Amino acid sequence: VQLQASGGGLVQAGGTLRLSCAASTSFFNFHVMGWYRQAPGKQRELVAHITSSGITEYAGFVQGRFTISRDFANKMLFLQMDSLKPEDTAVYYCKAEGARLYRGRDYWGKGTQVTVST
C-alpha cells in the first residue's frame, strides 16, 4: 500500500489550500483514513479523519475551517483548508488504517509542507 500526499505550499494567512492523498489500493481496504500534521519541535497530531462509513472527526483547532473528503472511485483523500493561520504551518501526512487483508496495519504517506505566512 502506498499513499502519496500533495498540494502543500506557501500561502498567506486567511488563504486556502487543498491537500490530496492518492492511494494505491481501494478504499475498501481501509477502515479509517485521516490527515495528521507535525510542526517543528512538536509531536504529530491528528487533524481530521473519516471512517469507512463516512463519519468525520476533526481536531479542536480546526474550528470549522477544514473539510475532509474522499473519492472512492479515484482512490483520493482530500483536505480542504480554508482561513489558514500561521499556526497551521506544518508537514501534513495522510494515514490509512488497514481493514480486511490489511487489518492491524497503518500506512503513512510522505508529508507535504504547508507554510502559512503572516
Backbone as CSV, one residue per row, in Angstrom:
resi,resn,N_x,N_y,N_z,CA_x,CA_y,CA_z,C_x,C_y,C_z
1,VAL,0.848,-1.188,0.000,0.000,0.000,0.000,0.883,1.236,0.000
2,GLN,0.568,2.145,-0.900,1.289,3.416,-0.947,0.301,4.574,-0.899
3,LEU,0.688,5.595,-0.159,-0.094,6.823,-0.081,0.795,7.968,-0.517
4,GLN,0.293,8.815,-1.372,1.073,9.938,-1.872,0.313,11.228,-1.634
5,ALA,0.826,12.037,-0.728,0.197,13.319,-0.415,0.782,14.416,-1.288
6,SER,-0.046,15.383,-1.614,0.390,16.522,-2.413,-0.518,17.711,-2.126
7,GLY,-0.139,18.864,-2.662,-0.991,20.036,-2.546,-0.529,21.087,-1.563
8,GLY,0.533,20.797,-0.836,1.047,21.786,0.101,1.677,22.954,-0.626
9,GLY,2.032,23.956,0.148,2.662,25.124,-0.441,2.719,26.265,0.526
10,LEU,3.061,27.424,-0.004,3.157,28.646,0.782,1.918,29.493,0.499
11,VAL,1.250,29.914,1.555,0.041,30.711,1.400,-0.007,31.766,2.503
12,GLN,-0.639,32.876,2.221,-0.774,33.918,3.229,-1.885,33.558,4.214
13,ALA,-1.791,34.121,5.397,-2.832,33.914,6.393,-4.189,34.298,5.804
14,GLY,-5.182,33.461,6.082,-6.504,33.664,5.518,-6.721,32.960,4.194
15,GLY,-5.652,32.410,3.650,-5.726,31.748,2.361,-6.240,30.330,2.433
16,THR,-6.185,29.677,1.285,-6.778,28.348,1.106,-5.796,27.401,0.441
17,LEU,-5.818,26.154,0.893,-5.084,25.083,0.228,-5.950,23.837,0.222
18,ARG,-5.740,23.008,-0.757,-6.426,21.718,-0.805,-5.378,20.625,-0.930
19,LEU,-5.293,19.795,0.070,-4.363,18.676,0.055,-5.032,17.456,-0.541
20,SER,-4.235,16.674,-1.240,-4.734,15.433,-1.836,-3.842,14.279,-1.410
21,CYS,-4.431,13.108,-1.312,-3.685,11.898,-0.980,-4.183,10.791,-1.899
22,ALA,-3.285,10.280,-2.713,-3.636,9.211,-3.645,-3.229,7.873,-3.043
23,ALA,-4.148,6.923,-3.053,-3.865,5.596,-2.517,-3.654,4.608,-3.659
24,SER,-2.838,3.609,-3.398,-2.528,2.624,-4.436,-3.501,1.449,-4.425
25,THR,-4.418,1.449,-3.450,-5.377,0.360,-3.371,-6.757,0.904,-3.025
26,SER,-7.752,0.078,-3.176,-9.130,0.510,-2.943,-9.339,0.966,-1.503
27,PHE,-10.182,1.978,-1.337,-10.523,2.470,-0.012,-11.286,1.423,0.810
28,PHE,-11.798,0.399,0.160,-12.481,-0.661,0.903,-11.492,-1.438,1.768
29,ASN,-10.200,-1.231,1.538,-9.177,-1.888,2.337,-8.785,-1.096,3.574
30,PHE,-9.463,0.039,3.800,-9.135,0.868,4.955,-10.398,1.115,5.767
31,HIS,-10.290,1.096,7.080,-11.482,1.413,7.872,-11.471,2.848,8.377
32,VAL,-10.319,3.483,8.379,-10.229,4.902,8.719,-9.120,5.509,7.873
33,MET,-9.369,6.703,7.365,-8.325,7.459,6.686,-8.298,8.850,7.283
34,GLY,-7.097,9.413,7.353,-7.030,10.703,8.016,-5.839,11.534,7.608
35,TRP,-5.860,12.747,8.103,-4.755,13.686,7.925,-4.174,14.019,9.297
36,TYR,-2.862,14.030,9.355,-2.128,14.409,10.550,-1.157,15.517,10.155
37,ARG,-0.647,16.191,11.160,0.360,17.203,10.876,1.415,17.215,11.969
38,GLN,2.582,17.698,11.599,3.671,17.819,12.555,4.412,19.119,12.309
39,ALA,4.359,19.976,13.302,5.081,21.239,13.240,6.474,21.043,13.834
40,PRO,7.417,21.906,13.472,8.778,21.768,14.009,8.791,21.753,15.529
41,GLY,9.446,20.767,16.103,9.559,20.687,17.550,8.329,20.173,18.262
42,LYS,7.331,19.760,17.509,6.093,19.281,18.114,5.799,17.845,17.672
43,GLN,4.926,17.214,18.422,4.533,15.856,18.065,3.517,15.872,16.932
44,ARG,3.478,14.780,16.220,2.478,14.639,15.161,1.095,14.566,15.803
45,GLU,0.133,15.271,15.191,-1.205,15.311,15.754,-2.258,15.094,14.679
46,LEU,-3.387,14.577,15.124,-4.499,14.358,14.215,-5.114,15.695,13.802
47,VAL,-5.419,15.812,12.517,-6.141,16.972,12.010,-7.603,16.589,11.775
48,ALA,-7.809,15.507,11.045,-9.169,15.046,10.743,-9.093,13.615,10.248
49,HIS,-10.170,12.871,10.470,-10.236,11.551,9.864,-11.661,11.233,9.449
50,ILE,-11.759,10.238,8.590,-13.054,9.813,8.077,-13.093,8.297,8.102
51,THR,-14.176,7.753,8.608,-14.286,6.300,8.707,-14.843,5.723,7.409
52,SER,-14.820,4.413,7.329,-15.330,3.740,6.135,-16.817,4.021,5.915
53,SER,-17.531,4.346,6.992,-18.957,4.661,6.866,-19.203,6.147,6.655
54,GLY,-18.128,6.916,6.556,-18.284,8.328,6.236,-18.361,9.268,7.425
55,ILE,-18.154,8.745,8.617,-18.181,9.598,9.800,-16.865,10.364,9.893
56,THR,-16.983,11.656,10.087,-15.791,12.500,10.156,-15.563,13.006,11.571
57,GLU,-14.320,13.270,11.862,-13.953,13.840,13.158,-12.812,14.813,12.926
58,TYR,-12.870,15.931,13.632,-11.867,16.972,13.466,-11.239,17.332,14.811
59,ALA,-9.986,17.733,14.745,-9.323,18.230,15.941,-9.945,19.560,16.345
60,GLY,-9.836,19.884,17.612,-10.453,21.104,18.112,-9.939,22.366,17.437
61,PHE,-8.677,22.374,17.053,-8.106,23.581,16.462,-8.631,23.852,15.052
62,VAL,-9.297,22.874,14.450,-9.820,23.086,13.101,-10.917,24.143,13.102
63,GLN,-11.800,24.065,14.066,-12.835,25.096,14.265,-13.609,25.404,12.988
64,GLY,-13.976,24.376,12.248,-14.811,24.556,11.072,-14.080,25.056,9.846
65,ARG,-12.768,25.153,9.889,-12.023,25.711,8.765,-11.617,24.659,7.725
66,PHE,-11.528,23.412,8.133,-11.064,22.341,7.240,-12.196,21.360,6.973
67,THR,-12.117,20.717,5.807,-13.095,19.683,5.458,-12.371,18.488,4.860
68,ILE,-12.589,17.326,5.437,-12.012,16.099,4.897,-13.056,15.435,4.003
69,SER,-12.591,14.915,2.877,-13.497,14.221,1.960,-12.722,13.158,1.201
70,ARG,-13.450,12.343,0.455,-12.783,11.262,-0.266,-13.508,10.992,-1.573
71,ASP,-12.796,10.416,-2.484,-13.327,9.999,-3.780,-12.981,8.525,-3.911
72,PHE,-13.982,7.679,-3.664,-13.745,6.235,-3.684,-13.262,5.771,-5.049
73,ALA,-13.908,6.249,-6.087,-13.622,5.745,-7.430,-12.177,6.008,-7.832
74,ASN,-11.691,7.192,-7.466,-10.331,7.568,-7.852,-9.314,7.363,-6.738
75,LYS,-9.771,6.781,-5.636,-8.882,6.442,-4.523,-8.126,7.668,-4.014
76,MET,-8.864,8.751,-3.807,-8.269,10.004,-3.375,-8.895,10.476,-2.066
77,LEU,-8.053,10.970,-1.186,-8.475,11.594,0.060,-8.090,13.063,-0.023
78,PHE,-8.966,13.936,0.471,-8.714,15.370,0.361,-8.819,16.046,1.736
79,LEU,-8.158,17.165,1.837,-8.327,18.042,2.989,-8.396,19.463,2.454
80,GLN,-9.594,20.027,2.486,-9.793,21.412,2.101,-9.523,22.279,3.315
81,MET,-8.577,23.185,3.185,-8.192,24.033,4.309,-8.460,25.492,3.959
82,ASP,-9.357,26.090,4.668,-9.712,27.496,4.477,-9.293,28.298,5.699
83,SER,-9.254,29.603,5.528,-8.927,30.509,6.640,-7.666,30.059,7.369
84,LEU,-6.648,29.778,6.619,-5.408,29.262,7.209,-4.752,30.301,8.111
85,LYS,-4.121,29.786,9.153,-3.436,30.620,10.124,-1.957,30.242,10.148
86,PRO,-1.104,31.147,10.576,0.333,30.807,10.662,0.585,29.559,11.520
87,GLU,-0.226,29.344,12.530,-0.036,28.174,13.391,-0.433,26.860,12.711
88,ASP,-0.989,26.947,11.508,-1.271,25.736,10.727,-0.025,25.264,9.967
89,THR,1.037,26.034,10.033,2.273,25.653,9.365,2.803,24.343,9.928
90,ALA,2.995,23.372,9.041,3.426,22.038,9.460,3.600,21.170,8.217
91,VAL,4.156,20.006,8.434,4.140,18.975,7.402,2.876,18.152,7.612
92,TYR,2.108,17.985,6.576,0.840,17.265,6.656,0.996,15.879,6.027
93,TYR,0.489,14.883,6.743,0.603,13.486,6.318,-0.783,12.863,6.196
94,CYS,-0.942,12.002,5.226,-2.156,11.195,5.201,-1.843,9.817,5.760
95,LYS,-2.842,9.248,6.375,-2.703,7.952,7.043,-3.916,7.102,6.737
96,ALA,-3.670,5.810,6.598,-4.768,4.866,6.397,-4.608,3.704,7.363
97,GLU,-5.679,3.345,8.012,-5.690,2.204,8.920,-6.340,1.023,8.194
98,GLY,-5.581,-0.057,8.082,-5.999,-1.155,7.244,-7.201,-1.928,7.745
99,ALA,-7.917,-2.499,6.814,-9.034,-3.399,7.082,-8.863,-4.618,6.187
100,ARG,-9.739,-5.616,6.426,-9.679,-6.836,5.611,-8.283,-7.447,5.669
101,LEU,-7.683,-7.684,4.522,-6.358,-8.303,4.478,-5.290,-7.414,5.127
102,TYR,-5.590,-6.122,5.223,-4.615,-5.183,5.760,-4.910,-4.809,7.207
103,ARG,-5.801,-5.573,7.827,-6.212,-5.259,9.194,-5.022,-5.244,10.142
104,GLY,-5.001,-4.215,11.010,-3.944,-4.105,12.004,-2.727,-3.346,11.538
105,ARG,-2.736,-2.908,10.296,-1.584,-2.172,9.765,-1.965,-0.720,9.519
106,ASP,-1.024,0.145,9.785,-1.178,1.568,9.490,-0.232,1.950,8.366
107,TYR,-0.727,2.783,7.483,0.074,3.221,6.356,0.148,4.747,6.346
108,TRP,1.333,5.250,6.092,1.562,6.694,6.061,2.111,7.110,4.710
109,GLY,1.642,8.261,4.250,2.239,8.844,3.075,3.376,9.764,3.468
110,LYS,4.214,10.103,2.527,5.219,11.129,2.780,4.495,12.460,2.918
111,GLY,5.004,13.289,3.755,4.312,14.528,4.054,4.393,15.565,2.952
112,THR,3.515,16.530,3.077,3.533,17.689,2.194,3.576,18.936,3.071
113,GLN,4.485,19.832,2.764,4.719,21.005,3.608,3.662,22.075,3.355
114,VAL,3.094,22.558,4.433,2.180,23.701,4.381,2.802,24.823,5.188
115,THR,2.983,25.962,4.566,3.549,27.119,5.242,2.594,28.289,5.084
116,VAL,2.189,28.842,6.212,1.255,29.969,6.200,1.990,31.193,6.727
117,SER,2.089,32.195,5.905,2.800,33.411,6.287,1.841,34.450,6.847
118,THR,2.392,35.356,7.636,1.567,36.429,8.225,1.350,37.557,7.234
